[in-house]
Amino acid sequence: MNLFAGTAPFYRKYRPGIPPAVADVLDGAVPPGTPRRLLDIGTGTGQVVEALLGRFDDIIAIDNDAEMLAAADSQLRPQLPPGTTLLLRQSTAEAFESPSGWLADLVTICRTFHWLDQQAVLARLEGQVQPHGAVAIFGDNSFWVATSPWKRAVRSCIQQFLGEERRAGAGTFSTHDRPYSEIMQESPFSVVEEITVPVHREWTSETIIGYLYSTSFAAPHLFGDRRDAFEQALRETLRKFSDDDTFPEENEFLLRIGRRP
């Protein structure tokens, strides 16, 4: 089963999008021009593309999940500015081949680099990026990285139902012990700039549950017939931390932008 099977509707509705400040950093990472080409790897429901509409006019977005791509298509097509082309393609990053002569100005890899054959993908991008182009690898912290008491309680509740180890679909998540910047420095895009963008969010019990169902570590199918029991237990847990069902979060996007020497 796909790692994100059944998560697309929750991803579209509950997964936080790309803040304008992050879109500004990405926009400023490469020179202006026409055409201005964007390759978004692991696009999911198209959140990065959506944030950059109007800033790039020739866009290719890939994902290996057909359900995610269908959600991206329905979300993005009605918003396309005049003169903008969008190609959505079902493919892994490792197997993707760009159209003949098509070179990206910017490649974005958001919240997905940990799933990839990292060195192989970066090497492959050498032939898919303009000489002046850049590769941006970025993301924010998931709820599994518990940074507040209520987040730790949420993680504990998940562990009570699914086990101590972080799930990744039917298996468990394998952590990477090397910083992404270090991996990038050994790639063709070895000049790496790091930028941090803070973000504040307000959650409710409904949006927390919806967000969890958008992840590989708490996808709905993992709970089986215990899904209702999980939701009840989580709501009871969260009530201990808020009288008005609001849960503030301080998070950040860490962007690593790699360029050729």
C-alpha atoms as one frame of an Amber mdcrd trajectory, in Angstrom:
protein
   0.000   0.000   0.000   1.153   3.553  -0.793   2.623   5.400   2.199  -0.013
   8.113   1.838  -2.963   5.941   0.790  -6.234   7.627   1.683  -4.620  10.853
   2.883  -5.184  13.147  -0.130  -8.518  14.679   1.008  -7.054  15.424   4.439
  -3.826  16.723   2.914  -5.685  19.198   0.745  -7.893  20.466   3.566  -5.730
  20.296   6.679  -2.020  20.267   5.772  -0.681  23.819   6.245   0.276  25.468
   2.979   3.370  27.417   2.015   3.509  30.834   3.734   3.946  33.936   1.551
   7.335  34.629   3.171   8.578  31.208   2.031   7.213  31.817  -1.472   9.118
  35.114  -1.531  12.379  33.328  -0.684  11.796  30.768  -3.438  10.897  33.485
  -5.936  14.089  35.354  -5.116  16.285  32.277  -5.445  16.511  32.536  -9.247
  16.605  35.434 -11.725  13.446  36.699 -13.426  12.801  35.748 -17.019  10.379
  34.332 -19.554   9.789  31.475 -19.638  10.468  30.907 -15.966  10.349  27.204
 -15.283   9.506  25.391 -12.050   9.896  21.674 -11.338   8.111  20.639  -8.147
   9.108  17.168  -6.935   6.711  15.321  -4.645   4.034  17.909  -5.287   1.330
  16.151  -3.274  -1.811  18.243  -3.654   0.137  21.084  -5.271   0.755  23.406
  -2.334   4.147  24.657  -3.530   2.861  25.258  -7.048  -0.158  27.093  -5.660
   2.070  29.381  -3.595   4.202  30.210  -6.652   1.454  30.769  -9.225   2.120
  34.018 -11.052   5.858  33.791 -10.363   6.628  30.919 -12.769   4.883  30.447
 -16.096   6.050  26.965 -17.160   5.470  24.415 -14.415   5.968  20.669 -14.131
   4.834  18.969 -10.930   5.425  15.289 -10.245   4.232  12.821  -7.649   4.036
   9.050  -7.511   0.528   9.098  -6.004  -2.307   9.339  -8.533  -4.812  10.397
  -5.873  -2.593  13.300  -4.829  -2.126  14.398  -8.449  -5.876  14.353  -9.047
  -6.351  16.592  -6.010  -3.599  18.911  -7.265  -5.169  19.137 -10.699  -8.612
  20.060  -9.379  -7.107  22.673  -7.070  -4.622  24.285  -9.457  -6.292  24.330
 -12.884  -8.944  26.937 -12.011  -6.241  29.239 -10.602  -3.743  29.173 -13.480
  -2.888  32.692 -14.640  -3.205  33.351 -18.383  -0.132  32.174 -20.248   0.905
  29.685 -17.558   1.362  26.044 -18.518   1.079  23.228 -15.975   2.055  19.611
 -16.544   1.216  17.125 -13.797   2.998  13.815 -14.165   2.878  10.619 -12.147
   6.493   9.670 -11.557   9.088   9.127  -8.889  11.880  11.669  -8.642  14.364
   8.916  -9.405  12.665   8.002 -12.699  11.464  11.407 -13.918  12.658  12.562
 -17.325  11.948  16.140 -18.315  10.707  16.952 -21.827  13.414  17.366 -24.437
  15.149  20.716 -24.019  13.189  21.596 -20.877  15.403  22.850 -18.047  14.088
  24.119 -14.724  15.060  27.480 -13.305  13.998  26.289  -9.862  13.453  22.806
  -8.463  11.433  22.575  -5.263  11.425  19.558  -2.953   9.156  20.280  -0.004
   8.542  17.872   2.884   9.621  14.934   0.749  13.437  14.746   0.525  13.552
  12.150   3.316  11.615   9.705   1.113  14.023   9.985  -1.840  17.261   8.393
  -2.956  18.811  11.719  -2.125  22.206  11.554  -3.804  20.779   9.911  -6.922
  18.061  12.534  -7.308  20.488  15.440  -6.899  22.846  13.886  -9.445  19.969
  13.381 -11.869  18.916  17.016 -11.529  22.291  18.089 -12.929  20.859  17.480
 -16.391  17.451  19.017 -15.644  18.347  22.462 -14.267  19.436  25.648 -16.030
  23.067  26.755 -15.475  21.796  29.651 -13.330  19.165  27.488 -11.652  18.722
  26.372  -8.068  17.409  23.425  -6.092  15.411  24.254  -2.955  14.918  21.558
  -0.326  12.700  22.699   2.505  10.045  21.863   5.045   8.671  22.544   8.491
   8.566  20.314  11.569   5.870  17.664  11.751   3.844  16.950  14.881   6.073
  13.959  15.507   8.846  16.424  16.353   7.076  17.444  19.549   8.048  20.979
  20.554   5.297  21.759  23.082   3.394  19.916  25.832   0.247  19.460  23.766
   2.227  18.133  20.807   4.002  15.642  23.043   0.609  14.494  24.283  -0.617
  14.095  20.702   2.402  11.972  19.830   1.908   9.864  22.942  -1.711   9.250
  21.990  -0.664   8.080  18.526   1.909   5.764  20.079  -0.724   4.211  22.336
  -2.628   3.111  19.239   0.156   2.450  16.706   3.243   1.646  18.776   6.274
   3.570  19.948   8.075   3.771  16.605   7.040   6.338  14.052   5.019   4.645
  11.349   5.560   5.074   7.620   2.605   3.322   6.079   2.837  -0.397   6.816
   6.450  -0.021   7.987   8.350   2.315  10.280  10.208   5.528   9.555  13.981
   5.438   9.099  15.678   8.644  10.169  18.567  10.163   8.230  21.661  10.923
  10.251  23.217  13.409   7.820  22.172  17.049   7.450  20.602  17.792   4.081
  23.079  20.615   3.507  25.952  18.163   3.821  24.371  15.873   1.233  23.809
  18.832  -1.085  27.426  19.947  -0.707  28.495  16.628  -2.220  26.150  17.113
  -5.193  26.357  19.292  -8.328  24.465  21.946  -6.306  27.153  22.289  -3.687
  26.892  25.997  -2.862  24.203  25.880  -0.201  22.372  28.766   1.430  20.205
  28.140   4.508  17.259  30.383   5.339  14.821  30.019   8.234  11.295  31.431
   8.116   9.300  31.330  11.390   5.588  30.581  11.265   2.832  30.817  13.877
  -0.296  28.669  13.619  -3.477  28.174  15.588  -4.988  24.687  15.666  -8.250
  23.139  16.872  -8.937  19.518  17.741 -10.617  19.093  14.339  -7.693  20.504
  12.361  -5.181  18.517  14.432  -6.995  15.268  13.645  -7.301  16.257   9.986
  -3.606  17.074   9.832  -2.653  13.749  11.411  -4.745  11.919   8.817  -2.699
  13.668   6.115   0.540  12.086   7.347   2.206   8.745   6.722   2.619   8.182
  10.481  -1.079   8.566  11.347  -2.907   7.861   8.071  -6.544   6.799   8.587
  -6.031   3.223   7.384  -3.407   2.582  10.079  -6.061   2.703  12.802  -8.418
   0.213  11.162 -11.567  -0.251  13.236  -9.994   1.732  16.112 -10.154   5.041
  14.281 -13.183   6.333  16.209 -11.565   5.286  19.484  -8.394   7.141  18.521
 -10.288  10.324  17.737 -12.146  10.146  21.045  -8.931   9.538  22.987  -7.158
  12.390  21.213  -9.975  14.858  21.862  -9.983  13.891  25.539  -6.218  14.367
  25.650  -6.375  17.780  24.009  -9.051  19.026  26.408  -6.420  18.884  29.145
  -4.460  21.619  27.357  -7.153  24.095  26.301 -10.501  25.319  27.569 -11.496
  26.860  24.242 -10.157  24.233  21.796  -7.309  26.397  20.498  -3.722  25.204
  20.354  -0.953  27.638  19.354   2.094  26.375  17.507   5.441  27.988  16.803
   7.093  26.314  13.838   9.578  27.231  11.134  10.473  26.441   7.557  14.125
  25.651   6.973  15.071  26.234   3.337  18.287  24.916   1.840  18.945  26.413
  -1.575  21.672  24.750  -3.604  23.420  26.185  -6.648  26.334  25.109  -8.804
  29.769  26.526  -7.941
